[in-house]
Amino acid sequence: MIDSTLNRYLIKKSLLGLFISFTVISSLIILVDYVEGTRNISTSENISSGTIFIFTLLRAPQLLEETIPFIVLFGVMGTLNNLNQKNELIVLRSAGLSVWKFLSPIIVITALFGLIWSTLLNPLASFTLSTHNNLMNKLSSKSEITDIWLREGSQTNKIIIHAEEYNEATKTIFDVTYFIFDITTLNELKFTNRIDASKAVLLKSGYWQLHDVTEINTNGLNKQKDIMSFPTNVTEVDLINSIGKQSLPSFWKIMKEISKRKSDGFSTVSLNIYFNKLLSLPMMLIAMTLLAACVTMNHDREGNTTKLIIFGSILGFVIYFSNNLMISLAKSETIPVTFATWSIPIFTLLFGTIYLSLIEDG
């Protein structure tokens, strides 16, 4: 009965700490992004401040995803520090409860937070950012968007498509160039021909309709046609997602996108990194919980709470930048993706476990 009451109390306290941390950090992100949005969006677009604020809210979930470890770190530090200030942790430890006993409910809460974000809130963040980009394209006074890159292929050939402009209303790309490669028996790409067209219209039947076509092969022979149909597996969604900086697919769609890129013969490193980051998020949040406990647990013995919390914040930023460094190395294919995305959470988790064990053993 006592354990049940204590767990409910600690869960309530940890949820309150996480809520306060989430509110403060999300408010700062929204404020900074709103100010940046008002500067970036031209006044000629005739977009009101209310519309910019809506755009900011649509972008906020994706921006918050990078700060989740800090939300947990500061939230748990605030919770444990509050318990320390009231000497409640001293009472609990004097009653014979181990540090793991009263940290367990908090660890469960943060792990669930990571799991819920990866599986439920990440798809929501992906959807809101996609909505944001679509609305921006429709409200922009520039109907044509520049510099488009697409890729597709099969088991026998690969195609890279470049276009200078895109008109969303007509699903048309302009000043188009197709670079066509065959796959040799040694699984190497061999350039075969190039197709230039003034424009290409994406048809619902799964074809590009090319206009004013010039086809050039490796021998330099030219073939010119007024209209030419070209089969494609590119969809309107693919076309939209190729424009500018778009969100990565949601958690439940990543594996499908990885399979698609593999079948097209293109790199899946970025998607594998993103997928593993989402998978490792619960572990990272547990590690941040233990780190927060390491920082605050010594207060009842040594004092200097402010210094310890500042140290914990600095340590959190070191972990964040170390994690980003590992991911950068993985993107350059210097180290394996699994090692890059899981090593820092595992190291932090082990560090926190060992340090808290030393505190517990005296």
Buried (B, 14 or more C-beta within 10 A) or exposed (E): EEEEEBBEBBBEBBBBBBEBBBEBBBEEBBEEBBEEBBEEBEEEEEBEEEBBBBBBBBBBBBBBBEBBBBBBBBBBBBBBBBBBEEEBBBEBBEEEBEBEBBBBBBBBBBBEBBBEBBBEBBBEBBBBBBBBBEBBBEEBEEEBBEEBEBBBBEEEBBBBBBBBBBBBEEBBBBBBBBBBBEBEEEEEBEEEBBBBBEBBBBEEEEBBBBBBBBBEBEEEEEEEEEEBEBEBEBEEEBBBBBBEEBBBBBBEBBEEBBEBBEEBBBEBBBBBBBBBBBBBBBBBBBBBBBBBBBBBBBBBEEEEBEEBBEEBBEBBEEBBEBBEEBBEBBBEEEBEBBBBBBBBBBBBBEBBBEBBEEBEEE
